[in-house]
Amino acid sequence: MKLNRIDAEDARRGRRPAVSSQVLRDAGQIVEAVRERGAAAVREYAERFGDAEPGAPIVVGQREMAGALDSIDAEARHVLERVAARIRSFADAQRGMYSDITTPTPGGEGGHTVEPVVAAGCYAPGGRYPLPSSVLMTAVTARAAGVDRVVVASPRPTAEMLAAAAIAGADEYLCVGGAHAIAALAYGFDEIAPVDVVVGPGNAWVTAAKQLVMGRVGIDMLAGPSELLVIADETADAAVVAADLLAQAEHDADASAMLVTTSSELADAVDEELAAQIQALSTVETARLGIANGFCCVVDTIDRAIAVADDIGAEHLEVCTRDAETVAARVRHAGGVFVGERSAEVFGDYGFGPNHTLPTGGTARYMAGLSVAHFLRLRTWLRIDDPAGAEAAAADAIALARMEGLAGHEASAAARMQKAATP
């Protein structure tokens, strides 16, 4: 088992689209069916794809989630509660960065208020493996932002998934997945009201559906297959690098594990470790595919390694070099950065604090990972108390209206000036 060796130019051309045109078309049929037929379509797809047994409930409430929480063993509950607390602490710190402002304007004041959305849909994958960590990452963050109503959606929920939703403070749990779950959150049906924002990771069908409902609801991002890029030099531990690459590769068949290194000796050692370590994984078949999707690129300098990393803009970036903090600070484009060999990407996955819902496919060049900001709106306001003090700015408004040929705008501004001039 070896990483494909490619040169820097090939590595820099290696981005993959989040969604293929074929998946987008197929998902569109599902989304449209749910929009038009509501509950009947949701249940039809849920039963077809194995989300729910015929006649089984597809929406459960807080009582069922609380019952699941009581049913799991004490240690599992404590793990979920500890992880939720760390996610909440980080999200609370983020929320503290957003506050109302008031600032002087001509003749008065303006500002903004920070308002959470009313309802959020939080998607968590539940295909081959249930992911309670994703329930916590999304729903806890929504609650920290101040969202009134939180709906979790995931297919075939286990007791641990329902328990995580209970700990996060979810109000409802939609027991379906895929494109039909995203459509159900966006449009609602007779068992569940629509939400304002849909967030969370998912497969290509989920991502396609998010793209299709964007505008009807807000979304966090269009996330494609999961990625890890490791920048390493000769000081890195090959066994540790290989372990992290395999941890990424086992996510799913489309995951990608990438290594950019200044040391050909390290590259060879990582290949040897991959071959040895992969045999011990129960997820070996999936991990093989993730390794095959990835690559190793040997470059001459750290500067070149940083340039490759910036061009790729990977979801996860690990920096395993001497002076890792300086190297990490120079990388401009990455979803989440893990600084130094002790900072395993898996710690980000499993709730050390920062959110694990991150941009993929190079979209880190213009967006960031899930945070409380995705659930907040900065709503601006303006109040004029002193019309005379606003006279000069009003005159500018009249001049701009004339430039743009908008006579109604000119008349509106002029009316305010006339009113101010009247004793």
C-alpha positions as CSV (number, residue, x, y, z in Angstrom):
1,M,0.0,0.0,0.0
2,K,1.6,3.2,-1.2
3,L,0.6,6.7,-1.9
4,N,0.7,7.7,-5.5
5,R,3.8,9.8,-6.2
6,I,3.0,13.0,-8.2
7,D,4.8,16.2,-8.8
8,A,3.8,19.6,-7.4
9,E,2.0,20.8,-10.6
10,D,-0.2,17.7,-10.7
11,A,-0.9,18.1,-6.9
12,R,-2.0,21.7,-7.5
13,R,-4.5,20.6,-10.1
14,G,-6.0,18.0,-7.9
15,R,-9.3,19.6,-6.7
16,R,-12.5,17.7,-7.1
17,P,-16.0,19.2,-7.5
18,A,-18.3,18.7,-4.5
19,V,-21.1,17.3,-6.6
20,S,-21.3,15.8,-10.1
21,S,-23.8,17.0,-12.6
22,Q,-25.5,13.6,-12.6
23,V,-26.0,13.5,-8.8
24,L,-27.3,17.1,-9.0
25,R,-29.9,16.1,-11.5
26,D,-30.9,12.9,-9.6
27,A,-31.1,14.7,-6.3
28,G,-33.2,17.4,-7.9
29,Q,-35.9,14.9,-8.7
30,I,-36.0,13.9,-5.0
31,V,-36.1,17.5,-3.8
32,E,-38.9,18.4,-6.2
33,A,-40.9,15.3,-5.1
34,V,-40.6,16.2,-1.5
35,R,-41.5,19.9,-2.2
36,E,-44.6,18.8,-4.2
37,R,-45.8,15.7,-2.2
38,G,-44.5,16.4,1.3
39,A,-44.8,13.5,3.8
40,A,-45.8,10.9,1.2
41,A,-42.6,11.5,-0.7
42,V,-40.4,11.7,2.4
43,R,-41.8,8.3,3.6
44,E,-41.5,6.8,0.2
45,Y,-37.8,7.6,-0.1
46,A,-37.1,6.8,3.5
47,E,-38.5,3.3,3.0
48,R,-36.9,2.8,-0.4
49,F,-33.4,3.7,1.0
50,G,-33.8,1.8,4.2
51,D,-34.1,4.8,6.6
52,A,-37.3,3.5,8.1
53,E,-39.5,0.4,8.2
54,P,-43.0,0.7,6.7
55,G,-45.2,2.5,9.2
56,A,-42.4,3.4,11.6
57,P,-42.3,7.0,12.9
58,I,-40.0,9.3,10.9
59,V,-40.1,12.2,13.4
60,V,-39.5,11.7,17.1
61,G,-39.5,14.3,19.9
62,Q,-37.7,15.2,23.0
63,R,-39.3,12.4,25.0
64,E,-37.9,9.7,22.8
65,M,-34.5,11.4,22.7
66,A,-34.5,11.6,26.5
67,G,-35.5,7.9,26.7
68,A,-32.5,7.0,24.5
69,L,-30.2,9.1,26.7
70,D,-31.4,7.2,29.8
71,S,-30.9,3.9,28.0
72,I,-27.2,4.1,27.1
73,D,-24.6,3.1,29.6
74,A,-23.2,5.7,32.0
75,E,-19.7,5.9,30.4
76,A,-21.1,6.5,26.9
77,R,-23.3,9.2,28.3
78,H,-20.4,10.9,30.1
79,V,-18.3,10.8,26.9
80,L,-21.1,12.5,25.0
81,E,-21.6,15.1,27.7
82,R,-18.0,15.9,28.0
83,V,-17.6,16.3,24.3
84,A,-20.7,18.5,24.1
85,A,-19.4,20.7,26.9
86,R,-16.1,21.3,25.0
87,I,-17.9,22.1,21.8
88,R,-20.3,24.4,23.7
89,S,-17.4,26.2,25.4
90,F,-15.7,26.9,22.0
91,A,-19.0,28.0,20.4
92,D,-19.8,30.3,23.4
93,A,-16.4,32.0,22.9
94,Q,-17.2,32.5,19.3
95,R,-20.7,33.9,20.1
96,G,-19.0,36.4,22.4
97,M,-17.2,37.9,19.4
98,Y,-20.5,39.1,18.0
99,S,-22.3,42.0,19.7
100,D,-24.7,44.8,18.9
101,I,-23.1,48.1,17.8
102,T,-24.2,51.7,17.7
103,T,-22.2,54.4,15.8
104,P,-22.8,58.0,14.9
105,T,-24.3,58.8,11.5
106,P,-25.3,62.2,10.0
107,G,-28.1,63.5,12.1
108,G,-28.4,60.4,14.3
109,E,-27.2,56.9,14.9
110,G,-26.9,53.6,13.1
111,G,-25.8,50.2,14.1
112,H,-26.6,46.5,14.0
113,T,-28.2,43.9,16.2
114,V,-27.1,40.3,16.3
115,E,-30.1,38.0,15.8
116,P,-30.1,34.2,15.6
117,V,-32.3,32.5,13.1
118,V,-35.4,31.0,14.5
119,A,-35.0,27.4,13.3
120,A,-32.1,25.3,12.2
121,G,-31.8,21.9,10.6
122,C,-28.7,20.0,11.6
123,Y,-27.8,17.0,9.4
124,A,-25.6,14.2,10.6
125,P,-24.5,11.3,8.4
126,G,-25.7,7.9,9.5
127,G,-24.8,5.5,6.6
128,R,-22.1,2.9,7.3
129,Y,-21.5,4.4,10.8
130,P,-23.6,6.6,13.0
131,L,-21.8,9.9,13.9
132,P,-23.0,11.3,17.2
133,S,-20.0,13.6,17.0
134,S,-21.7,15.4,14.0
135,V,-25.0,15.7,16.0
136,L,-23.1,17.5,18.7
137,M,-21.0,19.6,16.4
138,T,-24.1,21.0,14.6
139,A,-26.8,21.1,17.2
140,V,-24.7,22.3,20.2
141,T,-23.4,25.1,18.0
142,A,-26.9,26.1,16.9
143,R,-28.0,26.3,20.5
144,A,-24.9,28.3,21.5
145,A,-25.9,30.8,18.8
146,G,-29.3,31.2,20.4
147,V,-31.5,29.3,17.8
148,D,-35.0,28.8,19.2
149,R,-35.8,25.5,17.4
150,V,-33.2,22.8,16.5
151,V,-34.1,19.8,14.3
152,V,-31.6,17.0,13.9
153,A,-31.8,14.8,10.8
154,S,-30.1,11.5,10.3
155,P,-31.1,8.0,9.0
156,R,-31.6,4.9,11.1
157,P,-30.8,6.6,14.4
158,T,-29.1,4.6,17.1
159,A,-29.6,5.1,20.8
160,E,-26.3,7.0,20.9
161,M,-27.4,9.3,18.1
162,L,-30.7,10.1,19.8
163,A,-28.9,10.6,23.1
164,A,-26.5,13.0,21.5
165,A,-29.4,15.0,20.2
166,A,-30.9,15.1,23.6
167,I,-27.7,16.3,25.2
168,A,-27.4,19.0,22.5
169,G,-30.9,20.2,23.3
170,A,-32.6,19.3,20.0
171,D,-36.4,19.7,19.8
172,E,-37.1,17.2,17.0
173,Y,-35.3,14.3,15.3
174,L,-36.1,13.6,11.6
175,C,-35.2,9.9,11.2
176,V,-34.3,10.0,7.5
177,G,-31.2,10.9,5.5
178,G,-30.0,11.9,2.0
179,A,-31.5,14.4,-0.3
180,H,-35.0,13.8,1.0
181,A,-34.0,14.8,4.5
182,I,-32.5,18.1,3.3
183,A,-35.7,18.8,1.2
184,A,-37.9,17.9,4.2
185,L,-36.0,20.4,6.4
186,A,-36.2,23.1,3.8
187,Y,-39.8,22.7,2.8
188,G,-41.4,21.0,5.8
189,F,-44.3,18.6,5.7
190,D,-47.2,17.8,7.9
191,E,-45.1,16.4,10.7
192,I,-42.3,19.0,10.8
193,A,-42.2,22.7,10.0
194,P,-39.5,24.1,7.7
195,V,-36.3,25.6,9.1
196,D,-34.4,28.7,8.2
197,V,-30.9,27.2,7.9
198,V,-29.6,23.7,7.0
199,V,-26.1,22.7,8.1
200,G,-24.0,19.6,8.6
201,P,-21.8,17.2,6.6
202,G,-23.1,14.5,4.3
203,N,-22.5,12.5,1.1
204,A,-22.8,13.8,-2.4
205,W,-26.6,13.5,-2.4
206,V,-26.9,15.6,0.8
207,T,-24.5,18.2,-0.7
208,A,-26.5,18.3,-4.0
209,A,-29.7,18.8,-2.1
210,K,-28.2,21.6,-0.1
211,Q,-27.2,23.3,-3.3
212,L,-30.7,22.9,-4.7
213,V,-32.5,24.3,-1.6
214,M,-30.0,27.2,-1.1
215,G,-32.1,30.4,-1.3
216,R,-35.1,28.7,0.2
217,V,-33.0,28.3,3.3
218,G,-29.5,29.3,4.2
219,I,-26.8,26.6,4.2
220,D,-23.3,26.4,5.8
221,M,-21.3,25.1,2.8
222,L,-21.2,22.7,-0.1
223,A,-18.9,20.0,1.3
224,G,-17.5,17.3,-0.9
225,P,-15.5,14.2,0.0
226,S,-13.4,14.5,3.1
227,E,-9.7,15.5,2.8
228,L,-6.5,15.6,4.8
229,L,-3.3,17.1,3.7
230,V,-0.1,16.7,5.8
231,I,2.9,19.0,5.4
232,A,5.9,17.2,6.8
233,D,9.6,17.5,6.9
234,E,12.4,15.2,7.9
235,T,11.6,15.7,11.6
236,A,8.1,14.1,11.3
237,D,7.4,10.7,12.7
238,A,6.4,8.4,9.8
239,A,4.3,6.1,11.9
240,V,2.3,9.1,13.2
241,V,1.8,10.6,9.7
242,A,0.7,7.2,8.3
243,A,-1.7,6.7,11.2
244,D,-3.3,10.1,10.5
245,L,-3.5,9.4,6.7
246,L,-5.3,6.1,7.4
247,A,-7.7,7.7,9.8
248,Q,-8.7,10.1,7.1
249,A,-8.8,7.4,4.4
250,E,-11.3,5.2,6.3
251,H,-14.0,7.9,6.2
252,D,-15.4,6.6,3.0
253,A,-14.5,5.5,-0.5
254,D,-14.2,9.0,-1.8
255,A,-12.0,10.4,1.0
256,S,-8.5,11.7,0.1
257,A,-5.3,11.4,2.1
258,M,-2.5,13.7,0.9
259,L,1.2,14.1,1.9
260,V,3.4,17.0,0.9
261,T,7.0,16.6,2.2
262,T,10.4,18.0,1.8
263,S,11.9,14.6,2.6
264,S,12.0,11.6,0.2
265,E,13.2,9.5,3.0
266,L,10.1,10.3,5.1
267,A,7.9,9.6,2.0
268,D,9.4,6.1,1.8
269,A,9.0,5.5,5.5
270,V,5.4,6.6,5.4
271,D,4.7,4.1,2.6
272,E,6.2,1.4,4.7
273,E,4.1,2.3,7.7
274,L,0.9,2.5,5.6
275,A,1.5,-1.0,4.3
276,A,2.0,-2.3,7.9
277,Q,-0.7,-0.3,9.7
278,I,-3.5,-0.8,7.2
279,Q,-3.6,-4.6,7.9
280,A,-4.7,-4.0,11.5
281,L,-7.7,-1.8,10.5
282,S,-11.2,-3.3,10.4
283,T,-11.9,-0.6,7.8
284,V,-9.1,-1.8,5.6
285,E,-11.2,-2.0,2.4
286,T,-12.4,1.6,2.7
287,A,-9.0,2.8,3.8
288,R,-7.4,1.3,0.7
289,L,-9.7,3.4,-1.5
290,G,-9.0,6.6,0.5
291,I,-5.2,6.1,0.1
292,A,-5.6,5.4,-3.6
293,N,-7.5,8.7,-4.0
294,G,-4.6,10.5,-2.3
295,F,-1.0,11.2,-3.2
296,C,2.5,12.0,-2.0
297,C,4.3,15.0,-3.4
298,V,8.0,15.5,-2.6
299,V,9.1,19.1,-2.9
300,D,12.4,20.9,-2.5
301,T,11.4,23.5,0.2
302,I,8.9,24.3,2.8
303,D,7.9,27.3,0.7
304,R,7.0,25.0,-2.1
305,A,5.0,22.8,0.3
306,I,3.1,25.8,1.5
307,A,2.3,26.8,-2.1
308,V,0.9,23.4,-2.9
309,A,-1.2,23.4,0.3
310,D,-2.6,26.8,-0.6
311,D,-3.5,25.7,-4.1
312,I,-5.4,22.7,-2.8
313,G,-7.1,24.4,0.1
314,A,-7.8,21.1,1.9
315,E,-10.5,20.5,4.4
316,H,-7.9,19.4,7.1
317,L,-4.3,20.5,7.2
318,E,-1.8,19.0,9.5
319,V,1.6,20.7,9.9
320,C,4.3,18.2,11.1
321,T,7.5,20.2,10.7
322,R,10.0,22.0,12.8
323,D,8.7,25.4,13.8
324,A,5.2,24.2,12.9
325,E,3.5,27.2,14.2
326,T,5.3,29.5,11.8
327,V,4.7,27.2,8.9
328,A,1.0,26.9,9.7
329,A,0.6,30.6,10.0
330,R,1.9,31.0,6.4
331,V,-0.8,28.8,4.9
332,R,-3.6,30.9,3.7
333,H,-6.2,28.3,2.6
334,A,-7.3,25.4,4.7
335,G,-10.6,24.5,6.4
336,G,-9.1,23.5,9.8
337,V,-5.4,23.6,10.8
338,F,-3.7,21.2,13.2
339,V,-0.4,22.7,14.4
340,G,2.4,20.3,15.3
341,E,2.6,16.5,15.5
342,R,0.7,16.3,18.8
343,S,-2.3,18.0,17.2
344,A,-4.0,15.1,15.5
345,E,-6.8,15.8,13.1
346,V,-8.9,13.2,14.9
347,F,-9.0,15.4,17.9
348,G,-10.8,18.0,15.8
349,D,-13.2,15.3,14.7
350,Y,-14.0,14.3,18.2
351,G,-14.7,17.5,20.0
352,F,-11.6,19.2,21.4
353,G,-13.5,22.4,20.7
354,P,-13.3,23.7,17.1
355,N,-16.0,22.5,14.7
356,H,-15.4,19.5,12.5
357,T,-17.8,20.6,9.7
358,L,-15.3,22.1,7.3
359,P,-15.1,23.3,3.7
360,T,-13.7,20.9,1.1
361,G,-12.6,20.9,-2.5
362,G,-10.7,24.1,-2.4
363,T,-13.7,26.1,-1.0
364,A,-11.6,27.1,2.0
365,R,-10.3,29.9,-0.3
366,Y,-13.5,31.7,0.4
367,M,-15.4,30.1,3.3
368,A,-14.8,28.8,6.7
369,G,-16.0,25.9,8.8
370,L,-19.3,25.8,10.7
371,S,-19.5,28.2,13.5
372,V,-22.1,30.2,15.4
373,A,-21.9,32.8,12.6
374,H,-23.9,30.4,10.3
375,F,-26.9,30.8,12.6
376,L,-26.6,34.6,13.2
377,R,-27.8,37.6,11.2
378,L,-26.3,41.1,11.6
379,R,-29.4,43.2,11.2
380,T,-28.6,46.9,10.6
381,W,-30.7,49.9,11.6
382,L,-30.7,53.7,11.1
383,R,-32.3,56.5,13.2
384,I,-32.3,60.2,12.3
385,D,-32.9,62.5,15.3
386,D,-31.5,65.7,14.0
387,P,-32.7,66.4,10.4
388,A,-30.5,69.5,10.1
389,G,-27.4,67.5,11.0
390,A,-28.3,65.1,8.1
391,E,-28.7,67.9,5.5
392,A,-25.3,67.5,3.8
393,A,-25.6,63.7,3.6
394,A,-29.2,64.1,2.3
395,A,-27.9,66.4,-0.4
396,D,-25.5,63.7,-1.5
397,A,-28.3,61.2,-1.6
398,I,-30.2,63.5,-3.9
399,A,-27.1,63.9,-6.1
400,L,-26.7,60.1,-6.3
401,A,-30.3,59.6,-7.2
402,R,-30.0,62.0,-10.1
403,M,-26.8,60.2,-11.3
404,E,-28.8,56.9,-11.3
405,G,-31.9,58.4,-12.8
406,L,-34.1,57.4,-9.9
407,A,-36.6,60.2,-9.6
408,G,-38.5,58.6,-6.8
409,H,-35.4,58.3,-4.7
410,E,-34.6,62.0,-5.3
411,A,-38.1,63.0,-4.3
412,S,-38.0,60.9,-1.1
413,A,-34.7,62.5,0.0
414,A,-35.8,66.0,-1.0
415,A,-39.0,65.6,1.0
416,R,-36.9,64.9,4.1
417,M,-34.9,68.0,3.5
418,Q,-38.0,70.1,3.0
419,K,-39.5,68.8,6.2
420,A,-36.3,69.6,8.1
421,A,-36.4,73.1,6.8
422,T,-40.0,73.7,7.9
423,P,-40.2,75.4,11.4
